[in-house]
Every structure is written in structure tokens, then in C-alpha cells.
Amino acid sequence: MKDDIIWLQGSVVPATSEANFCRHQKVSTMPKHHFSPRLHQSTAPFSHFVQHGDTGYTAGIIGQRTDDGSLVSDDVTEQCKSMMANLETLLHELGLSLSALLRTTIYLTDYKDFEAINTVYAHHLREPFPVRTTIQVAALPLGARVQIDTVLAL
């Protein structure tokens, strides 16, 4: 074990008992949960946003109306515009913006909608863009055609 090393606060150090002790002395932080009063008040058991340390995570957001929770339209472009507006609403009430995005995951029900979604996405985000994964899924809540979830730097 004398040749073992660990990463400790930006430095490579021998894996001695002292180094292992220091590595495990991280301050434990409890996650902070937020359910937005400005988005649709779903009865489903989830938080719109969770902060843990210096990272924030959003739940899946779709293009739904904030008043009654219905989809804004059957049109994927309109759903995507509303989805991004809902995301911005959530972030702004937390004092954040789209520039804090590290990663996005886009879920779509038909890859034929990829270009329409890209157009709206690019209208809202600026370079350098966050990393992104796009996944085609069988279905989304309420029959939505697009959904986003994100990871943010705080």
C-alpha cells in the first residue's frame, strides 16, 4: 500500500492514514429543495429544483401552462418555447440564469422534431453551450413532445 496515492484538494499525496483521514473530513451538506410557486402546482411527489453544494438540478420541465398545467399546444416548437420559458422562470426566481447551465438533457418523442427543438434551444442559449444529451423516448408526461432537465453551477 505504500505506493498507493490519492487525490486530495488538488494534490496527489501518498495514501497514508493522515491523508485518508483528511479526505473523509468533508463537510456534509443537506440538499435544499425548491418547489416553484410560479410553475404549475403538480400534486406529483417531486421538487422543481434541488441544490446540493455548488450544484443545482432541475426536474423535467415541459411546455405546459402555468395556470392549469395543460400543454400550451400540440406543436413541438410552441412546446419547446414554453419549456424554455418555464425553465427561465424557475431559474430567475432562484437568482440564476441560463448561463449557469452545465448540462442539459433533452427528451423528445420523435427525432423528426430535432431541428425545430435545436432552433428554439439555440435562440435561448449562447455559446459556449452547456453539454447536452438528446434522447428519444416512447412517451412524456401529458403527451408532451419535448422535455428538458438540467444541471447548473451555483
N, C-alpha and C positions, 0 to 999 in steps of 0.2 A: 504494500500500500504506500510505501514511501515515495514512489514515483507518481502517484495519483495527484491530480491538480483539480481545482475548482475555480469557477469564475466568481469573484467577489467584488462588488462595487467597481466594475470596470477594470479589475486587475486579475491576472492569473496568479494564484497562490497555491502552495502545497496544501494538500487535503489533511492538515493536522487537526487535532481536536479543537484547537483555538479557532482555526478558520471555520470549521464546521459549526462551532458554537455561534460565531458571528453571523454566519449565513442564515441561521434559523432565528435570529433576533429581529425579524421584520415586524413592523407594527401592523397589527391586524386591523383592517378597516371593514366596517359593515357596509354593505351596499345601501345606497339611497334610492328609493323608488319614487316615481312620479306618475300620476295619472292626470292627464291634462283636462282641465275644465273647458277648454276651447275646442276639443275634438269630440266626436260622437261618444256619448256616455254608454259604452257597451257594458253589458252585465257579465261578460266573459271574464274569467279569473286571470288577468294579466296586468302588467304595468306598461304604460306607453314608453317609459324611459327608465333605465337603471344606470346609476353611476357606481362604479367600483374603482376606487383610487383615482387615477388620472384618465380613466377611460369611461366612455358612455356608450350605451347600447339602446337602440330603439327597437320597439316591437315592429312587426309587419304593418305597413301603412298602405291603404288602398285609396282609390279615388271615390271616397264616399262623402256625402253631405254631412255637415256637422250637426244639423238640426235633427234630422230623422234617421240618419245612418244609411240611407239608401245610396246606391251608386249614382253618381252625377249624370251618367249617360251609359249607353251601351258601346259608344265609340271609344276605342283604345286611346286615342290622342287626348280626348277630354278626360278620361280616367287618369291618364298619366299627368296631365296638368294639375288636376285636383290632388292627386297623390303627392306631387312635389310641393304644392301649396300647403297641404296638411303637414308635411314634414317640416317646412319652413315655419309654420305656425308653432309647432311643438318646440323647435329649436329656439325660436325667438323668445318664447315665454321663459325659457331656461337661460336666456342671455347668451345663446350660441348662434352660430350661423353655418351655412353650408361649407364655409371654408375650413371648418373643424373636422370635416369628414375624412376618415382614414380609409374606410372600406364601405362599399355598398354591395348588397346582393339584390338583384332584380329577378323576380319570378314572373314568368309570362306563360300564358296558356297556349300560345301559338307563335312559333318563330317567324311567321309571316308578319307579325307586328314589330319585329326587331327594329327596323328603320324608323318607324313612327315614334317608338319609345326613345331611340337614340336622339332624335331631333329635339324632343321635349327635354330630355336629360341634359343635352349639351346647351340648351338655352338657359338652364338654371345653374349649371356648374361651370367653373372656369378652370383653365389649366393652372397648375398641374392638377389633373383629375385624381380623385381617390382610386385605389384599386377597386376592381369590380368583377363580380361573377354574375353571369346571367344563366338562369336555369329554367328550362321549360318544365312545367308541372301539369298534372292532369286537371286540377281544379284549384280555385282560390275562393276565399270567403265571399259570400253573396253573389258568386258568379263573376267576380272581377276578372279582368283580363291581364292585369299587371299589379304587382305589389313590390314594395321596397322595404328592406331593413338595413340598418347602418351601424357602424362602429365609429366613434368620434374620439378625438383627442381633446381633453379638457384642460 
